[in-house]
Amino acid sequence: MTSHLRLGRACTIAALLLGAGALRLALDADWIPAAALAYGSLVVTLGARLEYGSHRRVLEQHEWARRHALGETPLAPLDPCCPLWRISRTSHAPDCTRVRFEEITSQLTDIDTRDSA
């Protein structure tokens, strides 16, 4: 279990409790506190979703590294490490896969041009 999974589960529980509190306040016609708790529930739900995605990413990184250590050569690297990869044109983190993807793509292109010559 990664810390991302633990935090994701805690966020899920917090979102459920906030949602239940919002529902209870809405039934008592306390609309402003109910809206605040509902908004908080949505924000914590987003956090849980991001943490579950980070957990999956860590598991995929471990699997990719395991396969690479066994001598397998997975052609494509892992998906980009975050949505910033799609809008930035540079690597922004030490474990960003953009650099590895561009290296592998250039190596495959070099192999194709040598084979066709």
C-alpha positions as CSV (number, residue, x, y, z in Angstrom):
1,M,0.0,0.0,0.0
2,T,1.5,3.3,-1.0
3,S,1.0,6.6,0.8
4,H,-1.1,7.8,-2.1
5,L,-3.5,4.9,-1.6
6,R,-3.8,5.7,2.1
7,L,-4.4,9.4,1.5
8,G,-6.9,8.5,-1.2
9,R,-8.9,6.4,1.1
10,A,-8.8,9.0,3.8
11,C,-10.0,11.6,1.3
12,T,-12.8,9.3,0.3
13,I,-13.9,8.8,3.9
14,A,-13.7,12.6,4.4
15,A,-15.8,13.2,1.3
16,L,-18.5,10.8,2.4
17,L,-18.7,12.4,5.9
18,L,-18.8,15.9,4.4
19,G,-21.5,14.8,2.0
20,A,-23.5,13.2,4.8
21,G,-23.2,16.4,6.8
22,A,-24.3,18.5,3.9
23,L,-27.3,16.3,3.4
24,R,-28.3,16.5,7.0
25,L,-27.9,20.3,7.1
26,A,-29.9,20.5,3.8
27,L,-32.8,18.5,5.4
28,D,-32.8,21.1,8.3
29,A,-32.9,23.9,5.7
30,D,-29.5,25.3,6.7
31,W,-28.6,26.0,3.1
32,I,-25.4,28.1,3.5
33,P,-23.6,25.6,5.7
34,A,-24.9,22.7,3.6
35,A,-23.6,24.3,0.4
36,A,-20.2,24.9,2.1
37,L,-20.0,21.2,3.2
38,A,-21.1,20.1,-0.3
39,Y,-18.4,22.2,-1.9
40,G,-15.8,20.8,0.6
41,S,-17.0,17.3,-0.3
42,L,-16.4,18.0,-4.0
43,V,-12.9,19.4,-3.4
44,V,-11.9,16.4,-1.2
45,T,-13.3,14.0,-3.8
46,L,-11.1,15.7,-6.4
47,G,-8.1,15.1,-4.1
48,A,-9.1,11.5,-3.7
49,R,-9.2,11.0,-7.4
50,L,-5.8,12.5,-7.9
51,E,-4.3,10.4,-5.1
52,Y,-5.8,7.2,-6.6
53,G,-4.2,8.2,-10.0
54,S,-0.9,8.8,-8.3
55,H,-1.1,5.3,-6.7
56,R,-1.7,3.7,-10.1
57,R,1.2,5.7,-11.5
58,V,3.6,4.4,-8.8
59,L,2.4,0.8,-9.4
60,E,3.0,1.2,-13.2
61,Q,6.5,2.7,-12.6
62,H,7.4,-0.3,-10.4
63,E,6.1,-2.7,-13.1
64,W,7.9,-0.9,-15.9
65,A,11.2,-0.9,-13.8
66,R,10.7,-4.6,-13.0
67,R,10.2,-5.5,-16.6
68,H,13.2,-3.4,-17.7
69,A,15.4,-5.0,-15.0
70,L,14.4,-8.5,-16.3
71,G,15.8,-7.6,-19.7
72,E,12.5,-6.9,-21.4
73,T,12.5,-3.7,-23.5
74,P,9.1,-2.1,-23.3
75,L,9.0,0.2,-26.3
76,A,6.8,2.9,-25.0
77,P,7.5,4.6,-21.6
78,L,4.8,5.2,-19.1
79,D,2.1,7.8,-19.7
80,P,3.2,11.4,-18.9
81,C,3.7,12.0,-15.2
82,C,1.1,14.8,-15.1
83,P,-1.2,16.9,-17.2
84,L,1.5,19.6,-17.3
85,W,3.4,17.4,-19.7
86,R,0.8,17.9,-22.4
87,I,1.1,21.7,-22.3
88,S,4.8,22.1,-21.5
89,R,7.5,21.4,-24.0
90,T,10.2,20.5,-21.5
91,S,10.6,18.0,-18.8
92,H,9.6,19.4,-15.5
93,A,10.4,16.7,-13.0
94,P,13.2,14.2,-12.5
95,D,10.9,11.3,-13.2
96,C,9.1,12.9,-16.2
97,T,8.8,10.4,-19.0
98,R,8.8,13.0,-21.8
99,V,12.6,12.9,-22.0
100,R,12.6,9.1,-22.2
101,F,9.8,9.1,-24.8
102,E,11.7,11.5,-27.0
103,E,14.9,9.5,-26.7
104,I,13.2,6.2,-27.6
105,T,11.4,7.9,-30.5
106,S,14.6,9.3,-31.9
107,Q,16.3,5.9,-31.5
108,L,13.5,4.2,-33.4
109,T,13.7,6.8,-36.1
110,D,17.4,6.3,-36.4
111,I,17.0,2.6,-36.7
112,D,14.3,3.0,-39.4
113,T,16.5,5.4,-41.5
114,R,19.5,3.0,-41.3
115,D,17.3,0.1,-42.4
116,S,15.9,1.9,-45.4
117,A,19.3,3.2,-46.6
